[in-house]
Amino acid sequence: MTPTITVFERSPDGGKGLARDMRVRWALEEIGQPYDVRLVSFAAMKQPAHLALHPFGQIPTYEEGDLALFESGAIVLHLAERHAGLLPGDANARARAIAWMFAAVNTVEPPILELVTVRILEGDKPWAGERLPLVLDRIRNRLQQLSARLGDADWLDRAFSAGDLMMVHALLRLRPSGVLDEFPTLAAYVARGEARPAYKRAFAAQLAVATGAA
Ligand SMILES: N[C@@H](CCC(=O)N[C@@H](CS)C(=O)NCC(=O)O)C(=O)O
């Protein structure tokens, strides 16, 4: 059965691949699973039909037969558990890869999202100038720790896994700020992710939506 995912009809990033459907597209490409895409507008995301799929009125969602899922991490985990290629066979290595997925969304991504909040949503507040360096410090602290753990390895726990997929995508959001490049180990890690053929196919597919070529 071909699954269907929802994505922005008009992504605010104009096709830079930062929206979270990119994680799901990338996972689907890694496992070689074809998929359909349903474009949703911001208005449609807040309507009952979409809210029935996603209680918070966001993208991405994933539908496969009777199953409807939201949360990019849950969708990627679902795919990784049912198809070869995104989680190791060894039970302990598998558990560690899943831990990295959680680390990406629960430990590394939150301060990165705060940067977007302080710069864009709160940029006009009188205290934004004071808050920005605090947020940047929290990000740099996390990146320092992550960089130290990665060391000179290609991936977080030997072979590429769903943990790397989630982590690379969380880090990508930092690139425009220049902070990622302060950590050459992590910048190279992200570049390795982007160089994967599956990433490139996923990126091209989301770009085609943004440029109207899809
Ligand atoms: N934790 C959720 C976050 C989903 C999310 O924030 N989606 C954004 C796009 S990347 C969205 O739909 N934003 C529009 C909105 O919140 O109205 C996930 O990982 O799927």
The ligand as a Tripos MOL2 file, in Angstrom:
@<TRIPOS>MOLECULE
LIG
   20    19     1     0     0
SMALL
NO_CHARGES

@<TRIPOS>ATOM
      1 N1          7.1280   17.9550   16.5240 N.3       1 LIG1
      2 C1          6.4450   18.0400   15.2580 C.3       1 LIG1
      3 C2          6.5340   19.4650   14.7690 C.3       1 LIG1
      4 C3          5.6610   19.6920   13.5600 C.3       1 LIG1
      5 C4          5.7860   21.1070   13.0660 C.2       1 LIG1
      6 O1          6.2110   22.0240   13.7980 O.2       1 LIG1
      7 N2          5.4400   21.3020   11.8040 N.am      1 LIG1
      8 C5          5.5440   22.6130   11.2100 C.3       1 LIG1
      9 C6          6.2590   22.5050    9.8900 C.3       1 LIG1
     10 S1          7.9320   21.9750   10.0640 S.3       1 LIG1
     11 C7          4.1510   23.1570   10.9480 C.2       1 LIG1
     12 O2          3.2860   22.4370   10.5200 O.2       1 LIG1
     13 N3          3.9810   24.4610   11.1890 N.am      1 LIG1
     14 C8          2.7450   25.1290   10.9110 C.3       1 LIG1
     15 C9          1.9750   25.4220   12.1570 C.2       1 LIG1
     16 O3          2.3940   25.0280   13.2540 O.co2     1 LIG1
     17 O4          0.9210   26.0560   12.0030 O.co2     1 LIG1
     18 C10         7.0930   17.0580   14.2650 C.2       1 LIG1
     19 O5          8.2750   16.7660   14.4120 O.co2     1 LIG1
     20 O6          6.4030   16.5810   13.3550 O.co2     1 LIG1
@<TRIPOS>BOND
     1     1     2 1
     2     2     3 1
     3     2    18 1
     4     3     4 1
     5     4     5 1
     6     5     6 2
     7     5     7 1
     8     7     8 1
     9     8     9 1
    10     8    11 1
    11     9    10 1
    12    11    12 2
    13    11    13 1
    14    13    14 1
    15    14    15 1
    16    15    16 2
    17    15    17 1
    18    18    19 2
    19    18    20 1
@<TRIPOS>SUBSTRUCTURE
     1 LIG1         1 GROUP 0 **** ****
